[in-house]
Amino acid sequence: MVVTSEEKDQHIVDLEKLFITIAKYNLKLNLDKCVFGVEAGKFLGFLLTKRGIEANPDKWHAIIGMRSPLFMVSQTQVSLFVFIVRLQIAD
């Protein structure tokens, strides 16, 4: 769960609402995973900042660093190859 607010006073109200909802549905929080008062952090593979939700740099560095495939084979090409091989076996 992530709670963000523009103003400090509103943030306290928003947190109170969250804790009321958690108690209402008898939910539990893992205190090892709870973080308060951070300006940015990773959440579900994304980076949350004041600017909004951003891609996690660790993830996009891995994607940018990937090599392009040497060749791409379409499903049609594979099907045609299988068909030709079957024709040759049948002969």
C-alpha positions in Angstrom: 0.0 0.0 0.0 1.2 3.4 -0.8 -0.1 6.6 0.7 0.8 10.0 -0.9 -0.5 13.4 -0.2 0.4 17.0 -1.2 0.2 18.4 2.3 1.5 17.1 5.6 -1.9 17.6 7.3 -3.7 15.8 4.6 -1.2 13.0 4.7 -2.0 12.4 8.4 -5.7 12.2 7.6 -5.0 9.8 4.7 -2.9 7.6 6.9 -5.7 7.5 9.5 -8.2 6.4 6.9 -5.8 3.7 5.8 -5.3 2.4 9.3 -9.1 2.4 9.9 -9.7 0.4 6.8 -6.9 -2.1 7.8 -8.5 -2.5 11.2 -12.0 -2.8 9.7 -11.0 -5.8 7.5 -8.7 -7.2 10.2 -5.7 -7.0 7.9 -2.1 -7.3 9.2 0.9 -5.3 8.1 4.4 -6.7 7.9 6.4 -4.2 10.0 9.7 -5.3 8.3 8.2 -4.0 5.0 6.7 -0.8 6.4 8.4 2.4 5.5 7.3 5.9 6.5 8.6 9.4 5.6 10.4 8.5 2.4 10.5 10.7 -0.7 11.1 7.9 -3.2 11.2 4.2 -3.1 10.8 1.0 -5.1 7.3 -0.6 -5.1 6.2 -3.6 -7.3 9.1 -3.1 -9.6 8.6 0.6 -10.2 10.2 3.7 -8.7 7.8 6.0 -6.9 9.0 9.6 -6.7 7.6 13.1 -6.3 7.4 13.2 -10.1 5.2 10.1 -10.1 5.7 6.5 -11.1 8.8 5.8 -13.1 10.5 2.7 -14.5 13.0 1.1 -12.2 16.5 2.0 -13.4 17.7 -1.6 -12.6 15.0 -3.0 -15.0 15.5 -0.6 -17.9 19.3 -0.9 -17.7 18.9 -4.6 -18.2 16.6 -4.1 -21.1 18.8 -1.6 -22.8 21.8 -3.8 -22.3 20.2 -6.7 -24.1 21.5 -7.8 -27.5 19.2 -7.8 -30.4 18.3 -11.2 -31.8 20.5 -12.2 -34.7 17.4 -13.1 -36.7 13.7 -13.3 -36.2 11.7 -16.3 -37.4 8.0 -15.8 -37.9 5.4 -18.5 -37.1 4.6 -18.7 -40.8 8.3 -19.4 -41.7 8.4 -22.2 -39.0 5.1 -23.7 -40.3 6.4 -23.6 -43.9 9.7 -25.3 -42.9 7.8 -28.1 -41.0 5.5 -28.6 -44.0 8.4 -28.9 -46.4 10.3 -31.3 -44.1 7.1 -33.5 -43.9 6.8 -33.5 -47.7 10.4 -34.7 -48.1 9.9 -37.4 -45.5 6.7 -38.6 -47.2 8.6 -39.0 -50.5 
